[in-house]
Amino acid sequence: MRMLKKLMFLAPLLLTATAFGQDEPPAEGSYEAFMASGADAAMFTVNNLWILISAALVFIMHLGFSTVESGLCQKKNTVNILFKNVFIVCIGALGYMAYGFNAMYPGDATAGDWNGFFAMGGPLMNGFADEATRTANTTAEYGNYTVWSDFIFQAMFAATAATIVSGAVAERVKLSTFMIYATLLVTFIYPITGSWEWGVGGWLNTVGGEKFGGEFVDFAGSSLVHAFGGFAALAAVLVLGPRRGKYTSEGTKPILPHSLPLAAIGVFLLFLGWFGFNGGSVLSADPERVSRVFVTTAMAGFGGGLAAIFTSWIVLKKPDLSMGLNGMLAGLVGITAGAGAISPWASVLVGAIAGALVVVSVLFFDKIKVDDPVGAISVHGICGMWGTIAVGIFGQDGLNGGEISLTTQIIGTLSISAFAFVSSFALFFILKMVMGVRVDEQEESEGLDVAEHGSPAYTD
């Protein structure tokens, strides 16, 4: 708080000294006038800075995904997995800039082209037509942050959806096919469900509030990001099929991860990034709300890790590190929808249930021969649904203190998950018919690093 007060005091002075060191005062109602206005401008500056820091933290999560996925897979596919993650974050952000951002945030529900279900997107603005538009998009008139901060924060979220799929289809998907799939998923499909709740007047909020006693609440995306990615991954895996040799007439053959240390590093990087993922979703630097979200996020992650450790120990008779790591991620996914609405102690319970659930889910999918090398379907899909439903059970209040409805939460997460599954299945199946979705047997056997990239990750 002391540092915040200093920033609030100094910011207007610094801005006045640098930007307005001239004889003429800034025009009334302009960006410059707002930034010279005193405490309000200083608080706006702090809020905006926190959103940008959060965007950077979410970006770090892509390094975490890269290391988790490569660590949990065989070393002969490491380069392929890392390449896909590099491509995903690049195309995700650029696709979101070209189309997705304006499709996901269509604005006021009274606009003629927005019906609460689908809005056409378009390129992000490249500048501002006049001073009034500039002021409207870069001052508190827009929000607690500028339009540029809003975009870059949300762009880091967008790429996550395809990254979740990347891990589930690892070690046998054809690279060119996946690149096309990821581009279409992130650019055109992900923004649709995102607009249902985060776009002003999205149908989940309007219908939920009118018919089921409460708006749909998904604070930072347990369903809109994680369940979407998890069920898109499930559809892709069903079309793709399991890795060769995984399931035989003699039973299930374990395919061991090549580097659990790398996977552990990735989980801790993801945990760090989650403070930006959830903390930034407060959409301001409000001290009470941000600090509370940090606590609920962390405690859910720790509760999930502990629950998964002991659940897997009981079921598998040995303490399983990979289950513990996925348990931490499951707890984080589980609290993401309710980080701002669920109390700190309840967040521990939400995370713990997610941690136990992920163990059961991973074993279940393996039993029915759905091959997910990293457990992405369980961590993000199943636990994303649980986290959204948990808001209806444990949430204290909804958006801006509104009512929470368990019915709305269930309908919302089922709708998002079903849309993700159906659209992903259709897209991946069409790509299978047109160009094929998996590498041939020889390429899979020798590893995708050599077959697809001509270079192994390790030279020993």
PyMOL commands that set and color helices and strands:
alter all, ss='L'
color gray80, all
select helices_A, chain A and resi 2-19+31-35+39-72+75-104+131-138+147-168+175-198+203-211+222-240+260-282+287-316+321-336+344-367+376-394+399-401+406-435+441-446+448-453
alter helices_A, ss='H'
color red, helices_A
select strands_A, chain A and resi 247-248+251-252
alter strands_A, ss='S'
color yellow, strands_A
deselect
rebuild
show_as cartoon
